């Protein structure tokens, strides 16, 4: 499957990659993605086209690589990034500022469209050094929710100057990531292993529910919600474990799965094929977790490219996960896990999946596009 991957060296460490969403009725695969960098003198937001895959070389290999369409300087490290719509991207900065950039497709330029200076801050917004990193952003156009190192949650609306709502002491620890559960509810994860649900209709500044990892308060870095079953949530943290939660039930995860050997930076259910889940890590690996029915019929895939298959018996994987994330079929008691990058050494900081395509970015100053994740 490696021959479907195109790499592009970009001379900056990539902290975030995101596919531009496709129009509702679109049938074609995604064609544009954005990246954000970190830990460079001059950080940038860049828009790329996936390149022309029509050109096949003499040995049948694809000759193209992603093409840079435009880029713009970004103040601070890019901590998170989400497309608001086809043209606008919301970017979270280590300076605490949240910026909306607009991609002008007629002349391929990027411009800063709107900015909330120091949306996150430690002491007060006025001090020059007072900014606190904005660690996570999630959009449901026109609404934008941000979380930060300062334990704040902000609700913004595109085209409105002031925050619609701020929960100042939402958390006494760092909030690392946020996602929408439904239009009026968000879920945050923090640096002491807790998930909290916030109902934005409520005026009170307390979470409506708190869940936590038992024992060690392992920092959670990332969260994603199952696209069709909104009660199912996946998180990843400092210890590289994948946790699956059913927020209708216990306050503890229904399943803890051994995964990476270092921090898990992102977890994503496939948006239209959620039997597939993807995780990436500081340890340089990117795992494809496949719980779909046809795993048994795919023997040829088991050992290529450093793939490993892990069989979970019903006893080790909690029954509710089988019914929820893996469905009720009793024959489905195993899951295939593939490391999509067997020999990578530096951190894989970010990934995004859409249709048949995967994009990921690394500290090795490269971006990679895989056009055939289900091949």
N, C-alpha and C positions, 0 to 999 in steps of 0.2 A: 504493500500500500504506500510505501514511501515515495514511489515514483509520482504519486499524485500531489506531492507537497512541493510548493515553490517557496524558496527563501529569498529574502531581500535584506542585505546588510545596510543599516541605516545610520551608523556612527552615533547612535544615542541609545541609552538604556530605555526600554519600552515598559511603561508601568500599566498601560491600559490599551485594549483594542476592542472596538465595537463595530459590528455590522450596521450599516445604515438600514433602517427598517424598510421592508418592501411595501409598496402600495397594497391595499387589502386584496385586490383581485389578481395580483401579479402571479404569474406562473414561472417566470424565469428565476434562476438562482440569484442570490445577492451579488451585486457587482461593485459596490463601494464600501470601504470601511474607514474608520478614523482611528488614529493612534495618539496617545499622549506619552510624554517621556518624563523621566525623573533623574535626579542625581547628575544632571549635566549643567555646565556653565549656563547654557541657554536652552531652556526646555521649550518644546514645541508641541502644538496640536497639528496633526497632518491628516490630509484626506488622500486616500489611495484608491486607484481602480485595480481590480484583481489581475488585470493584464489580459492579453489576448491568448486564449488557450487554443486557438485554432492552429497555431503554428507548431507543427510537430517536426522534431529534428530527424536526422538520418536514422538514429537508432530507436525511433519511436518515442523519444522523450519530449516532454513539453519544453518549449524554449523561453516561455515568457516568465516574467516575474512581476510582482506588483509595481505599478507605476505611480509616482508621486504626482497628484493633481495640484495641490496647493498646501501651504502651511503657514503658521503664524506663531509668533513668540508667545509663550505663556509664563507668567510670573509665578515662580515656585514650582515644586514638584506636582505633577498631575496625580492626584490621589484616587480620583474616580471620574467616570465620564459616562453619560447616557445621552442617546439621541432623544430629543423632545418630539421631533417630527422629522420629515424628510430633509429639512434644511437646517435645523437648529440642534446644537449639541450643548448640553449643560456640563460644565467642567468644575470639579472640586479641587481646590489648591491647598498645598501645605501652609500657605499664608493665611488660610481661613476665608479667603474670598471665593465666591461662586460666580462664574461667568457663563453667559450664553453666547456662543459663537454661531455666526450664520455662514453657511456655505453657499456662496453665490454661484449657481451652476452655469449661468450664461457666460461669465468670464473666468470661472475657476479661481475665485479668491475666497479667503476667509476674513471675516471682520468680527470684532467684539460687538455684540448686539445689545447686551445688557449686563450689568455687573452689580453684585451685592458685596460691597467691600467689607471685609472682616465679618462675614456672617457668623463666624465662630471666633471666639476670643477668650483669653484667659482672665485678664484683669478688667479692663474696660475697652470699649471699641476705639477710644481716642489714642491710647498709647501707641507709640510707633512700633514697639516690639510685642504688642499685646495679642497678635493673631494666634489662634490655635488651629491646627490642621483640620480642614474639613475632610473627613475620612470617607464619607459615603454619600451618594446622591441617587435618588430614584425618581422617575418621572411618570406622570399620568396626565398628559397634556390637558389643560394648561398648568396643572399642579406639579410642583417640584418639592420634594422633601429632602433635607440635608441633615446629616449627623456629624458630630465632630469629637475631637479629643477633649473638648471642654464639657462633654456630657449634655450638650444642647441638642434639641430637635427644632428645626425651622421648617415652616410650611410657607413656600413662596408661590406666587402665580406669575407666569410669564406676562410681561408687560405691566406688572404692578411694581411700583418703586419700593414699597415697604413690605416686610414679611406679613403674611396674613395672620400668622400665629407663631409664637416661639414658646417652647417649654424649656425654661432656663435650667432648672436642675433636674432634668429628666433622669440623669444618671450621675452617680458620684465617681464612676470610672469612665474610661474612654469608650465611646460608642464607635464600633468599627464598620458596621454595615447596616443597611436598612432596605426593606422591600415592602411593597404594598401587598396586603393580604386580600383586601377588597378596596373599593374606592374610598371608603371612610376609615379603613384600619391599616395601620402599618405595624411592622415587626422589626425590632432592632436587636442586634447582638453586641455584647460588650466584652471588655477585657477580663472579666471574672467569670466567664462561662455561662452567662445568662441570656435568655431570649425574653424580650418583653413585648407585649402587644399593647398598642395605643389606639384608642378609639378617638378619632379626630372630631367626632361630633360632641364628645364630652368636653366640658370646659375645665374639668379638674385636671391637674397636672400629674396624675399618677397613672401607671399602666393598668390596664384592665386585667391582665394576667402576666404572671412571671413563671418562666420555666428555667431549670438550671441543670447543668451537668453535675452529676454527683461527685463528691470527694474533691479532687483537685480542681481548683478554679482555673481551668485551662482557658486562656483567652480564645474567643471565637473571632475569626477574621472575616468570614464570608457566609452569606445565606442566600438561598433561592427557594422560591415557592413552586410547587408542582403546578404546571399551567392549567390542568383541568380539575385536580382535586385540591381545593384551596386549603384543606386542613393538613396537607402533607408538606413538610418543609425540610430542606437539607441544609446542614451547616458544616463548616470546616474550621479548624483552628490550629493553634500553636503546635499541637502534638501530631498533626497530619491525619488525625482520625476523621472519618466521615460519619456524621450523626444524622439519622433520619428521625424526625419528630412527627407525631400526630397530635396536633394542638387541640383536638377534641378530648384527648385523654390525658394520661399522666402528665405530670410536670417534668418527667424525665424523657430522654430519647427512647423511642421504641427499638432502636437498633444503633449499635456502635460498630463501625466496620474499620478494621485496620487498613490503613491506606498508605499515606506517604511517610517518609522518614524525617520530614521537617515540616515547617509551616505550610498549611494549605492556604493558598492565596485566593482562589476563586472556585466556586462550585456553580454549575449551570445544568438544569434539566434542559433537554432539547425542547424548544418551544412547541413543536408540533408532533414530536415523537418521544414523549417523556418516559418511555421505558429505557431511554438512553440518558445517561448523566455523565458529565465531564468535570474533572477536577485537575487543578495544576498546583505545583508546589515549588518551594524554595529548593527542594532536592533535585530539581532539574527534570522532573517527570510530568507527564500529562496523561491522565488515565481516562479511558473510555469504559464506563460501567454499563454493561448491556444485560438487561433482564428480560429482553423480548423473547417470545415463544420459540423462535426458530434457532435459538442457541444450539440446541441438540443437533440440528442438521448442518452445523457449520464446522465439521472437524478440520477442514483445510485451513481454517483461520487460527487454530489454537496455538501454533508455535512460530508463526512468522514474526520477524521483527521484535523479538523479545516479548512476545505475548505470553501471558500466563492465564490459566483458567482456575478460578477458585470455586470449589463446590461447597456450598453451604447446606448443611442438612437442616431439616425443619427445626431441629432442636436449637441450633445456634442462631438462627435468624428468627426474630420474634414473629409469631403468627400474624400479628396485625400489620406488619410490614408486607408480608406476603399478600395479605388481602388488599392492602392499600397501594403500596408502590409496585408490588409485583403481581397483583391480581389473585383471584381465588383458585386458579388452576393448580391442583395439587402436584402436577408433574413438574411445575416450575420451581424447583427448589435449588436451583443453582444459577449462578450469574457469571458472565464472562467479563474479565477485566483485562484490558489491553493497555500496555504502556505505549502510547503513540510515538514517543521519542526515546528509544532505548539508550542512546549514548550521550544524551545531553548532560552537561555538567553544571552550568550556571542556572540560577533561578528562572523558572517559567512564572512570570508575574501575573499573567492575564490570558483569558481565552474568551471567545464568543462563538456560539453556534447558531446557524440559521440555514434552513433547508439542508442541502447536502454538504454545506461548507463549514469549515472550522478555521478560525484565525487565532493565532496566539503570538505573544511577544515575550522577549526574554531580556535578561541582563547581559546576554552575549551580543547585544546591540543588533538584534535581528528580528524580523517579523516573518511569520510563516503562514501560508494559506494552504489548506488541504481541501480540495474540491470534491472529494469522494469519501466522506467519513463512513458511509455505509457500504462501501465497495466490498 
